Amino acid sequence: MPGRKRIAAIVTEYFAGSHADVIVTKYLKGFPTDDGFQVPRVDLVSMYIDQPTEQDIGHAIAKEHDVPIFPSILTALTLGGEELAVDGVLLIGEHGEYPWNEKEQQLFPRKYFLEQICGVMATSGRSVPVFNDKHLSYNWHDAKWMYDRMSGLEAPLMAGSSLPVCWRKPWLEHEVGSTIDEAVAIGFSGLEIYGFHTLEVLQCMVERRDGGETGVAAVTCLEGDDVWRAAEDGRWSRELAEAACGEIENKPEGRIEDHCSNPAIALIEYRDGLRGAALMLDGYVQDLAYAARVGEGEVVATEFFAQGHGDEDEVGPYGHFAYLSLNIEEMFLTGEATAPVERTLLTTGVLEAMLDSRYEGHRRLETPWLDVRYECREPVPWRPVAPRPTGACLDPWPPT
């Protein structure tokens, strides 16, 4: 439509339930929210799919909506012409046949993709907003390059997880400037895959503390019985972990240890003295949660949960990604990021330090390079504020 922002999607793989599906598809079909479907306010006009497979649905969806798929990132951004011809980019480097390294990190080409995007912007003399799905890169060097390159081009950049704009039960959000003495986030699954989401849960809460974010001084990864021994030694709070798990409804009866044979934890020492922890309890929980000691010692806790994940018939088309996608769309419309990319720059670095600590024998790793300072951004334009009701967002895709 004339006058509407034009968006390109640069993705690694596009199958049912992939990150490309749960984000890009919404830009074509609509965004399900607690208040019903929101019609896209921008136009998706091009795609590049790096690794189409037999499970690919991207080509069919693109054909259905008259969106051309181009053979390269360059042509997708220029629409086959000579200069940048879009007003925003969705960079979704998740899924696909890419190598793994010895630290159990999958080497997605997010930096390589962004390098090409930035090259087109630089040679065209025009910068546009970019959203990078999940963490910026598997290593700090590339992540910092991505951040610096976009800053140098004065191009808005957002990144990260959908968890900061997921449902919470009970609703909890620290007032900006709160006193937070210690915080624990609960996660599950692989250390890189869901370790990142767990760190984003932690960071989106603690960045609201008095003084804002100051960066991380050191990270230690522990596994197995060493996790429980560290709690006994006072290195992290079992009380906070129990409080966070207490808000998770979907968990078995009994002690955590009876169901979680190999726990893992990242002990995070913030530069201002805050103690944080990302505790991975695979086998015990399949949801994420958070607890903190605030003010005069009060313990507060909440569950972060993503309704719609993996069960489209019952709870909607991955509705938790709708709020993330709507905030990205807001950036495309306004030219201003709706969440600080520094949050994900920091969680990217902490995640790598966590995996390095594990690979190097679970040693404490000082991280002077994680001197990342920022303040949270208020308010977030799109987010749920209560557990999801049985409303319009649970319906199938609206008729076209």
Secondary structure per residue as TSV (DSSP state, phi and psi in degrees):
chain	resnum	aa	ss	phi	psi
A	1	M	-	360.0	141.0
A	2	P	T	-58.8	137.3
A	3	G	T	84.6	-7.7
A	4	R	S	-88.5	149.2
A	5	K	-	-66.2	140.3
A	6	R	E	-106.2	131.0
A	7	I	E	-121.2	139.3
A	8	A	E	-107.9	143.3
A	9	A	E	-112.9	119.6
A	10	I	E	-111.6	110.1
A	11	V	E	-131.3	157.7
A	12	T	S	-84.5	-44.8
A	13	E	-	-151.9	147.8
A	14	Y	-	-137.2	87.1
A	15	F	B	-122.7	170.8
A	16	A	T	-60.1	124.7
A	17	G	T	85.6	-3.4
A	18	S	S	-71.1	166.8
A	19	H	H	-63.2	-33.2
A	20	A	H	-61.4	-42.6
A	21	D	H	-64.0	-49.0
A	22	V	H	-75.3	-10.0
A	23	I	H	-110.7	-60.3
A	24	V	H	-62.2	-41.8
A	25	T	H	-57.5	-34.5
A	26	K	H	-66.3	-29.2
A	27	Y	H	-72.4	-10.5
A	28	L	H	-105.5	-35.3
A	29	K	H	-107.4	-21.5
A	30	G	-	123.6	164.7
A	31	F	E	-111.2	113.5
A	32	P	E	-78.3	127.8
A	33	T	E	-132.3	174.9
A	34	D	T	-60.7	-24.5
A	35	D	T	-99.3	12.5
A	36	G	E	106.8	-177.1
A	37	F	E	-78.7	137.4
A	38	Q	E	-102.5	129.0
A	39	V	-	-76.6	136.3
A	40	P	-	-56.7	140.3
A	41	R	S	-104.7	3.4
A	42	V	S	-129.9	166.7
A	43	D	E	-114.0	124.2
A	44	L	E	-78.8	120.0
A	45	V	E	-118.4	-7.8
A	46	S	E	-161.1	155.9
A	47	M	E	-139.0	152.0
A	48	Y	E	-131.4	126.1
A	49	I	E	-116.8	114.8
A	50	D	S	-70.6	-38.8
A	51	Q	S	-134.1	75.9
A	52	P	-	-67.8	137.9
A	53	T	-	-127.6	-176.4
A	54	E	T	-64.7	-22.0
A	55	Q	T	-89.7	3.1
A	56	D	B	-61.3	132.3
A	57	I	-	-116.0	-6.7
A	58	G	H	-61.8	-40.5
A	59	H	H	-65.6	-41.2
A	60	A	H	-67.6	-42.9
A	61	I	H	-65.1	-40.9
A	62	A	H	-62.5	-43.5
A	63	K	H	-63.3	-42.0
A	64	E	H	-59.0	-34.6
A	65	H	T	-107.3	14.9
A	66	D	T	56.8	41.0
A	67	V	-	-104.7	119.6
A	68	P	-	-72.2	142.3
A	69	I	B	-103.6	123.3
A	70	F	-	-99.5	157.5
A	71	P	S	-80.6	-5.5
A	72	S	S	-151.2	163.2
A	73	I	H	-64.4	-41.3
A	74	L	H	-55.5	-51.6
A	75	T	H	-70.6	-30.1
A	76	A	H	-66.5	-33.9
A	77	L	H	-82.7	-29.2
A	78	T	H	-98.3	-2.1
A	79	L	T	54.3	37.7
A	80	G	T	82.5	3.8
A	81	G	S	-99.2	-149.1
A	82	E	S	-103.7	-24.2
A	83	E	S	-132.0	166.3
A	84	L	-	-53.3	127.1
A	85	A	-	-125.2	13.2
A	86	V	-	-123.0	166.5
A	87	D	S	-112.4	4.3
A	88	G	E	-176.5	157.9
A	89	V	E	-135.6	131.1
A	90	L	E	-96.4	114.4
A	91	L	E	-106.2	108.3
A	92	I	E	-121.0	88.9
A	93	G	-	-97.3	66.4
A	94	E	-	-136.0	136.1
A	95	H	S	80.5	157.8
A	96	G	S	120.5	168.8
A	97	E	S	-89.4	83.7
A	98	Y	-	-122.0	151.0
A	99	P	-	-64.2	159.5
A	100	W	B	-111.8	152.6
A	101	N	-	-105.7	-177.2
A	102	E	T	-70.5	-12.8
A	103	K	T	-93.7	8.0
A	104	E	S	68.2	37.8
A	105	Q	-	-107.4	132.2
A	106	Q	B	-87.1	133.1
A	107	L	-	-91.3	68.2
A	108	F	-	-66.2	144.7
A	109	P	-	-87.1	46.5
A	110	R	H	-66.3	-44.1
A	111	K	H	-65.8	-40.5
A	112	Y	H	-61.9	-42.0
A	113	F	H	-64.3	-46.7
A	114	L	H	-66.5	-32.7
A	115	E	H	-58.8	-41.5
A	116	Q	H	-70.0	-40.5
A	117	I	H	-60.4	-46.0
A	118	C	H	-65.7	-34.8
A	119	G	H	-61.9	-42.8
A	120	V	H	-65.5	-41.4
A	121	M	H	-62.4	-44.4
A	122	A	H	-63.5	-45.6
A	123	T	H	-74.7	-19.7
A	124	S	H	-90.3	-12.4
A	125	G	T	69.8	28.1
A	126	R	-	-148.7	133.4
A	127	S	-	-111.2	145.1
A	128	V	-	-134.5	159.8
A	129	P	-	-68.2	147.7
A	130	V	E	-131.9	135.9
A	131	F	E	-109.1	127.5
A	132	N	E	-107.3	116.9
A	133	D	E	-68.6	136.7
A	134	K	B	62.9	-152.7
A	135	H	S	-73.4	159.1
A	136	L	S	-66.7	-42.2
A	137	S	-	-161.9	171.7
A	138	Y	S	-81.5	-7.5
A	139	N	S	-139.2	152.2
A	140	W	H	-63.7	-39.7
A	141	H	H	-56.3	-49.0
A	142	D	H	-68.9	-40.1
A	143	A	H	-60.9	-45.7
A	144	K	H	-66.3	-37.1
A	145	W	H	-60.3	-44.4
A	146	M	H	-60.5	-45.4
A	147	Y	H	-62.6	-47.9
A	148	D	H	-67.7	-39.2
A	149	R	H	-64.9	-44.7
A	150	M	H	-65.9	-38.3
A	151	S	H	-62.4	-42.1
A	152	G	H	-63.2	-31.6
A	153	L	T	-86.4	-2.2
A	154	E	T	54.7	41.8
A	155	A	-	-105.5	126.4
A	156	P	-	-59.8	137.8
A	157	L	E	-133.5	130.8
A	158	M	E	-125.2	157.0
A	159	A	E	-159.3	173.2
A	160	G	E	118.5	-164.5
A	161	S	-	-96.1	161.2
A	162	S	S	-80.6	-13.2
A	163	L	G	-60.1	-38.3
A	164	P	G	-60.7	-19.9
A	165	V	G	-117.8	28.8
A	166	C	S	-87.4	175.3
A	167	W	E	-69.4	149.7
A	168	R	E	-130.9	141.7
A	169	K	E	-144.1	116.8
A	170	P	S	-69.5	162.1
A	171	W	-	-63.6	129.4
A	172	L	-	-143.3	129.5
A	173	E	-	-151.6	123.5
A	174	H	-	-64.5	141.7
A	175	E	-	-64.8	142.7
A	176	V	T	-61.1	130.4
A	177	G	T	93.3	10.6
A	178	S	B	-68.6	154.2
A	179	T	-	-88.7	117.5
A	180	I	E	-123.5	118.6
A	181	D	E	-89.7	-36.3
A	182	E	E	-158.8	147.7
A	183	A	E	-145.8	146.5
A	184	V	E	-133.3	132.3
A	185	A	E	-111.3	140.4
A	186	I	E	-106.6	133.4
A	187	G	E	-141.0	-168.1
A	188	F	-	-158.4	176.8
A	189	S	S	72.7	-162.1
A	190	G	-	-65.3	149.5
A	191	L	T	-64.1	-38.1
A	192	E	T	-79.6	-44.9
A	193	I	H	-65.5	-59.9
A	194	Y	H	-97.8	-12.3
A	195	G	H	-59.3	-38.4
A	196	F	H	-62.8	-46.9
A	197	H	H	-60.8	-39.2
A	198	T	H	-64.4	-40.8
A	199	L	H	-65.9	-35.2
A	200	E	H	-68.1	-36.9
A	201	V	H	-59.2	-49.6
A	202	L	H	-59.9	-48.1
A	203	Q	H	-70.7	-37.1
A	204	C	H	-67.2	-17.0
A	205	M	H	-92.0	-49.3
A	206	V	H	-76.0	-17.2
A	207	E	T	-66.2	-12.0
A	208	R	T	-87.1	2.8
A	209	R	B	-72.6	167.1
A	210	D	T	-57.5	127.4
A	211	G	T	93.7	-10.1
A	212	G	-	72.4	-170.6
A	213	E	B	-80.0	136.1
A	214	T	-	-117.2	-7.9
A	215	G	-	103.1	178.2
A	216	V	E	-120.4	132.0
A	217	A	E	-91.5	-32.5
A	218	A	E	-160.9	153.0
A	219	V	E	-136.5	137.8
A	220	T	E	-130.7	131.5
A	221	C	E	-106.2	130.5
A	222	L	E	-125.0	155.0
A	223	E	E	-139.6	160.5
A	224	G	T	64.0	-144.5
A	225	D	H	-63.1	-22.3
A	226	D	H	-62.7	-26.4
A	227	V	H	-62.8	-47.9
A	228	W	H	-70.3	-36.3
A	229	R	H	-64.4	-36.3
A	230	A	H	-64.9	-35.4
A	231	A	H	-66.1	-41.8
A	232	E	H	-62.4	-31.7
A	233	D	T	-83.4	1.0
A	234	G	T	81.4	17.1
A	235	R	S	-81.9	-19.9
A	236	W	S	-152.5	163.0
A	237	S	-	-96.1	110.8
A	238	R	H	-64.9	-32.4
A	239	E	H	-59.6	-45.5
A	240	L	H	-66.8	-38.9
A	241	A	H	-62.6	-42.7
A	242	E	H	-65.2	-38.0
A	243	A	H	-64.7	-43.2
A	244	A	H	-64.6	-47.0
A	245	C	H	-63.6	-29.2
A	246	G	H	-62.9	-22.7
A	247	E	T	-87.0	-8.7
A	248	I	-	-86.4	119.1
A	249	E	S	-76.6	-39.6
A	250	N	S	-89.6	82.7
A	251	K	-	-153.4	156.2
A	252	P	-	-77.0	164.1
A	253	E	S	-73.8	155.8
A	254	G	S	102.4	-177.8
A	255	R	-	-71.9	153.2
A	256	I	G	-56.7	-44.0
A	257	E	G	-60.8	-25.7
A	258	D	G	-72.8	-16.2
A	259	H	T	-121.6	-15.3
A	260	C	-	-119.0	97.0
A	261	S	S	-78.8	-23.8
A	262	N	S	-138.0	73.6
A	263	P	-	-67.6	160.2
A	264	A	E	-140.4	151.4
A	265	I	E	-145.8	143.1
A	266	A	E	-106.4	116.8
A	267	L	E	-91.0	119.1
A	268	I	E	-114.2	117.4
A	269	E	E	-100.7	104.8
A	270	Y	E	-75.3	154.8
A	271	R	T	-67.3	-22.8
A	272	D	T	-94.5	8.1
A	273	G	S	100.5	-12.2
A	274	L	-	-60.7	137.8
A	275	R	E	-104.3	124.1
A	276	G	E	-122.9	157.7
A	277	A	E	-148.4	139.6
A	278	A	E	-113.0	107.6
A	279	L	E	-104.0	117.7
A	280	M	E	-100.1	116.4
A	281	L	-	-118.7	58.0
A	282	D	B	-62.2	131.3
A	283	G	T	101.4	-23.1
A	284	Y	T	-101.9	-41.7
A	285	V	B	-132.0	160.3
A	286	Q	S	-130.9	23.5
A	287	D	S	-135.5	170.1
A	288	L	E	-112.3	153.2
A	289	A	E	-152.8	171.5
A	290	Y	E	-150.3	144.0
A	291	A	E	-146.7	151.7
A	292	A	E	-148.5	156.4
A	293	R	E	-103.5	119.4
A	294	V	E	-125.5	164.5
A	295	G	T	56.1	-120.7
A	296	E	T	-92.2	23.1
A	297	G	T	109.4	7.5
A	298	E	E	-67.1	137.7
A	299	V	E	-98.9	125.4
A	300	V	E	-122.4	149.8
A	301	A	E	-152.6	155.9
A	302	T	E	-156.3	156.6
A	303	E	E	-99.5	133.6
A	304	F	E	-98.0	123.4
A	305	F	E	-139.1	148.6
A	306	A	-	-114.1	81.7
A	307	Q	T	-64.6	145.6
A	308	G	T	96.9	-7.2
A	309	H	T	-79.1	110.3
A	310	G	T	84.9	3.5
A	311	D	-	-143.4	69.3
A	312	E	H	-62.7	-36.3
A	313	D	H	-64.4	-34.2
A	314	E	H	-92.9	-40.1
A	315	V	H	-128.4	22.1
A	316	G	-	96.1	165.0
A	317	P	S	-79.3	73.0
A	318	Y	S	52.5	54.9
A	319	G	T	-59.9	-26.0
A	320	H	H	-66.4	-23.5
A	321	F	H	-77.8	-12.7
A	322	A	H	-64.0	-41.7
A	323	Y	H	-68.5	-38.3
A	324	L	H	-61.0	-47.3
A	325	S	H	-64.6	-37.0
A	326	L	H	-67.5	-35.5
A	327	N	H	-69.3	-35.2
A	328	I	H	-64.9	-44.7
A	329	E	H	-58.2	-38.8
A	330	E	H	-60.1	-40.3
A	331	M	H	-63.1	-42.4
A	332	F	H	-60.2	-36.5
A	333	L	H	-77.2	-38.9
A	334	T	H	-99.9	-19.9
A	335	G	S	77.7	10.2
A	336	E	S	-122.0	128.8
A	337	A	-	-63.1	138.9
A	338	T	S	-92.2	-6.5
A	339	A	S	-142.6	147.7
A	340	P	-	-71.1	122.8
A	341	V	H	-65.3	-21.9
A	342	E	H	-60.4	-29.2
A	343	R	H	-57.9	-48.1
A	344	T	H	-76.9	-28.4
A	345	L	H	-59.4	-43.6
A	346	L	H	-69.5	-45.5
A	347	T	H	-65.3	-32.2
A	348	T	H	-60.7	-46.2
A	349	G	H	-68.1	-39.2
A	350	V	H	-65.7	-39.8
A	351	L	H	-61.3	-45.9
A	352	E	H	-63.0	-41.3
A	353	A	H	-63.2	-38.0
A	354	M	H	-60.7	-46.0
A	355	L	H	-71.6	-34.7
A	356	D	H	-65.2	-42.3
A	357	S	H	-59.3	-45.2
A	358	R	H	-62.2	-46.3
A	359	Y	H	-64.3	-30.1
A	360	E	T	-96.3	29.0
A	361	G	T	83.9	27.0
A	362	H	S	63.9	35.9
A	363	R	-	-85.2	155.7
A	364	R	-	-70.7	126.5
A	365	L	E	-114.2	112.2
A	366	E	E	-72.7	141.0
A	367	T	-	-129.8	66.5
A	368	P	T	-61.3	-23.5
A	369	W	T	-72.2	-15.5
A	370	L	-	-88.2	43.3
A	371	D	-	-86.1	66.1
A	372	V	-	-102.8	114.5
A	373	R	-	-115.6	134.6
A	374	Y	B	-167.5	169.8
A	375	E	-	-119.9	148.7
A	376	C	-	-65.0	156.9
A	377	R	-	-103.6	131.2
A	378	E	S	-128.1	145.6
A	379	P	-	-89.0	165.5
A	380	V	-	-78.8	124.4
A	381	P	S	-62.4	-39.5
A	382	W	S	-126.9	120.3
A	383	R	-	-167.3	152.5
A	384	P	-	-79.1	151.3
A	385	V	-	-119.6	3.5
A	386	A	S	-155.2	163.8
A	387	P	S	-54.8	145.2
A	388	R	-	-62.0	126.7
A	389	P	-	-81.1	170.9
A	390	T	S	-86.7	63.4
A	391	G	S	-108.2	-157.2
A	392	A	G	-63.6	-24.2
A	393	C	G	-68.1	-13.2
A	394	L	G	-87.2	-6.0
A	395	D	S	-73.2	162.9
A	396	P	-	-63.1	177.0
A	397	W	-	-54.7	141.5
A	398	P	-	-64.9	154.2
A	399	P	-	-62.1	144.0
A	400	T	-	-97.5	360.0
